[in-house]
Amino acid sequence: MDRRTLLKSSGLLLGGLTLNSLIPSAQANSEKIKQPVPVPGELRPLLLNFNENSLGMSPKAHQAIIAVLPTACRYPDAAREQLIENIATEYQLKTENISLGNGSSETIQAIIQAIIRQAEQDKTPIQLVVPDPTFNYAELYAKPFAIPIEKVVLTKEMAFDLPVMQKKVADFKGRSIVYLCNPNNPTATITPANLIEAWVKNASPDTLFIIDEAYAEFVSDPAFRSAIGLVQAGHKNLVVTRTFSKIFALAGLRIGYGIAHPELIAAVENFVSLDNTNTAGAVAALASLQDKPFVQYSRQSADQARRIVTTALDELKLIYVPSQANFVFHQVNGDVKTYQNRMKQYHVFVGREFPPAVGWNRLTLGTPEEMMAFVTVLKMFRTKGWV
């Protein structure tokens, strides 16, 4: 019997050895801290290239980590199980609907491997269908299995070309995994819920959807609706992935999760590490999940930062895609690599190019103060004729 199973069966989660007493005390101690915990000063140049949240984690998360450090000599199973319970409660689901990952990327990897393995056992052909460009981890995890990967270029409006993707699935004689990042990375655009829901509800049993909602908490467009609702309704053909890396600013602690029907979660669990969650990450995620004012503050900070950037882009007449995430996809007048290197000379790190979207740059939204500093550099670039 492994540690995780033993812990569940022994009732420790309900007894004196749980972390329940630590987390509330940490939260109580953190009430005096009014601002998020900042990133250390030595890390500032402007790091606007990896969609991190430079606002810093919730003070309650920071205090929860400090409070739990004396227990770091123990395995993290209790904290891990408590986090699963809290996520399940958050979405009115059961713990059997939740799989924790070392970031949401591990969940993506696990479901890719699980579905491909099932297809191999059944001797059924399988393919992966993805938009292009998008977050490419599904693609990277599928490549070692040498399955066909169908990449469907975005429309001129930077939207998913769903009719073409649907045709790729319909024409394939076998199973299909469809990866949809919503909002999409790198474009920060959403796919309206009615379009996704219609496809999921009417898809053949041979189609499995991975719906990556890493940036869902930043969305304000009412056309967006989380696909978690489809899981709540009992649909068995999708996995929704979420992360604590973005709105909660815990990227370095690597906490993500998948939400799906228990049958799919069981398949995912076969391919994740038994030790994929550390105690500090688990308690920080627990505290963050319960700190609703911080989530609102984080969203407001991103909204303000976005307005600062888009106002400058409008002024400079640089085209950009309306953003529903913590980054902005904008055009650069000239070679993106040259722009990137010039920004580095001024200690500003911006995103790379994402072919086939040539001439576009993904800019992470830092704090409002950071984005004002970025705008100063960008406007100086205009005086030099560089943008």
N, C-alpha and C positions, 0 to 999 in steps of 0.2 A: 504494500500500500504506500503510495507516494505521500509526501508531506501535506500537499494540498487536500487530498482526500482524507487523511488522518485528522487534519485540523477541523474539517467540516464535521466528521463523524464524532469527534470527541467533545464537541460543544464548546470549544474554547472561544469561539466567536461570541458566545453569549455569556461568557464568564469573566473572571477577574483579569485574564491575561489579554484582553482586547485592548485596542488603542482608544476606545471610547472616552476614557478619562483624560487622555492626553490632548486630544484634538479640541474639545471645548475649552480646556484651560488655556491652550495656546490662543484660541480665538479671543478669550476674555482679556488676556494680556495684550493683545494686539489692538484693542479698542483705542488706546492712546496714540497709535500710529495713524496719521491721517492721510499720508501719501503713499503711493506704491513704492516698492523698494527699487531704487535706481540701479542701472547697470554700472559697474565700476568705471571710474573715469578713464583708466588706462585703455579701455576698449573704445574710446571715442576719438578716432575718426567717425564719420557718419556711415554706419553700416546699414545701407539701404538696398541690399542685394539678395537677402535670403528670406524675406517675408517674416522675419522675427518681430516680436513686439517689444520695442525698446523702452516702452513705458515701465517695464519691470513687473514682477509678480505682485499679487495681492499681499498687503502686509500680514493678513491672516495666514496666508500660505507660508510666508517667511517665518512667522512665529511658530507655526505647526512643525516646520522642519527643525527649528531649534529645540522645541520641546521633546521631539522624538529621538534626538541624537543619542541619548543614553541607552536606547534600546537597539542601537544599530548592530549590536553583537548578536541579535536574534534575527531569524529569517522573517521576511516581510509578509507571510501568508495572511495574518490577521488583518493587516492594513489593506492588503489586496482584496480580500473578500468583502471587507467593509465598503471599499470603493465601488465594487461591483453592485452591492446592495443599494448604495446611494444613487448610482447611475440608473439602475432599474426603477427605483422609486421616482426619480426625476421624470422619466418617460412613461410612467404607469405600466411598466412591463415587469417580467419576472427575471430573476438572475440568470435563468437558462437562456434568456435572449441576449446576454451580454458576454463579449469576449474582450479581455484587456490585452493590449499589445504594447510592445516597446516602441511607442509612437504608433500612429495609425498605419504607418508603412508596414509594420509587421503583420497587421491584420490583412492588408492588401496582399502581402506575400503569401500568407497562410491560405486565404481563400483561392488564390490563383493555383497554388500547389494542390490544394484539396480537390478542386474541380478537375484539374488536368489528370490527377491520379485516378479519379473515378472514371474518367473517359478512357484512360489507358486500360483499366481493369475490364471495362465493358467493350474494349476494342472499338470505340466510337471516335471518329475524327472530331477535333475540337479546334476552334479559332478564337482569337481575341480581336475585338473591334473597338477602336479608340478614336476620339477626335484628334485633330492635328493642327496646331500644337495643343498639348495639355500636359499635366503632371505625368511624367513618364515612368513612374515606378511599376505600374501594372505591366507595362511593356518590358521593362528590364527584368522583372521576375518571371515573365513568360519565356523570354529568349532562350534560357538554357534548355528548355524542353523542345525547342525547334518546332513549335507549332506556328501555323500561319498567323501573322499579325496584320490586320487590315486597318490602315490609317486613313481617316476621312478628313480632308481639309475643311477648315471652317468656312462659313459663308463670308461674303464681302462685309457683312455687318458684324463679323467676329462671333457669330453664333454657331452652335452645333448644327451640322447638316443632317438632321434626324432622318429625313426620307432616304438619303443615301446610306446612312448607317443601317436603317431598317432593311433596305434592299440587300446589303451585304450579309445580313443575318438570314434573310429569307432565302437567298440563293445558295447558302452553304448547306451541304448534306452532312449534317452532324450537329454537335453542340456549339454554342457561342457564349463567350463571356463578353459582356458589354461594360466598358468602363466609362462612367460619366462623372466628371468633377464639377460640382455645382455649389457655389460659383466656380467658374473655371480658372485654373492657373495655367497660363500667365495673363489671361485677358481680363479677369475680374468681372466677367459677365455671368448672368444667371440664365438658366433654362427654365421657362415657366413651368410651374408644377403640373398644370393640366396636360402638358405635352409628355412629361415623364410618366405621370400616372397612367395616361392612356396607353402608352407603350407597355409598361410593366403589367397592367391588368390584362392586356390582350396578347401578350407574347406567348409563344409556344413553350411547352414544358422544357424544351432543350435550351432555353435562353436564361442565363444567370446574369443579373445586374450587380455591379459594384458601383454604388453611388457615394462618392467622396465628398463629404460636407465639411471639410476642414475649416472653411471660412464662413459657415452658415450664420454664426452669431453676429457678423458684421452687416448682414443684409437688411435693407430697409424697404426694398421693392415688394409691394403686396402680391406680385405675381409669383413670388417664391413661397414655397411651402415645403417643409422638410419631408423627405421620403420616409422618415421614421413612422409617419402616419400609416404608410402601407404595411409596415411590419406590425403595427398595433392592430391593423385590420386583418392580420393573419396570412398575408401573402408570403409564400415560401421561396420566391425566386429572386430575392435581392438581399444584399448586405449593405448597410449604411455605415460608413466609417466617419468617426469624429476624432478630434484631438484636443489636448490641453496646451498645445504648443502656441496657438495663435492668440485668440482673445484673452486667454488666461496667462500668457507669457511664460509658459513652462517648457519651452523648446528643449532646453538642456537636460531636463529631467525625464524626457522620453515616456510620456503617458498618452496613449491613444486607446481607442476601443472600437469594436464593431457591434452593430445591433442587427439582429436577424431572427428568423424563426429558430426555435431550439434545435431542429434537425440540422440546419446549416451551421449553427454555432458549434454543435458537437463535431462537425467535420472540420471547422476552423481550429478547434482546440487540439486536434490531433497534430497540427503543424505549427503550434506556437510553443515557445520554451516554457517549461514549468517555472522558471525563475526570471521571467521577463519584466518584473516590476520591482523596483527598489522601495524601501520604506520611506525615504525622503520624498520621492516622487508621489507615492500613494497618498501620504498625509497632506502634501501640498495640493494635490488634485482634489482631495476631499474638502479641504478648507476653501479652495477656489470655487468649487461647485456650490458651496453654501453662501459664498460672499456675493450676493446679487448686486449690491451697490457698486462693487468693483467692476463687475461685468458691464454695467451701465457706463461707468466712468471710462473704461477701456474703449467702449464703442464711441462715446462722445469724443474722446481724444482722437481716434482715427477719423471720425467725421470732420473734425476741425482741421486736422492735418491734410485731409483730402481737399477741403475747400481752399486751403492755402496753395496747394500745388495746382489745382485746376484753374484757379484765378490767374496764376502766373502763366500757365500753358495757354489760356485764352488770350492773355495780353501779348504773348509771343507768337500767337497764331500757330501753335504746334498742336497737331491733331491727337486726340486721345479717345480711348473707349470709356464710356461712363462706367464707373467702378462701383461694385457692390462688395468689395473686400478691402483688405488693408494694403493694397498696392494699386498702382495705376499703370496701365499699358499705354505708352505714348510714342509717337513718331519722333525720330531724330533726323534733322536735315543733314545727312551725311552718313558716313560709315559708323555703325554702332560700336565696333571694336575700338575705333579711334576715339569716339566719344567716351567710352568706358575708361580707356587708358588716360585720357586727359582729366577726367573726373578724379581718378586715383591720385594724380599729381597734386590735386587740391584736397586730398584726404577724404574724398567722397567715394564710396563704393556703391555702384549701381548695378542692376542686373544685366545679364548677358542677352544676346539675341536668341530668339526662338524660331528658327526656320520651320515652316516656310513663311512665317511672318517677318520677312526681311525688312529692316529699317525701323523696327519697333523695339522699344526698350521697356523692361518691367522695372518699375520704381517702387520699392517698399516704402510704406508710410511710416516714418518714425514719429516721434513726439512733435507737437506743433512747433516747438522751438527748433527742433532739428530740421523740420521742413522749411522754416523761414531761412535757416542757414543755407539749405540746399538751393532755395530760390535765388538767394544772393549770388551763389556761384553760377547758377544757370543763366541769370541775366547778364552776368559778366561774360559768360561764353557767347552770348548774343553780340555783345559789343566787339568781340574778337572775330565774329563771323563763323563760329564753330557749331552753332545750332540754328 
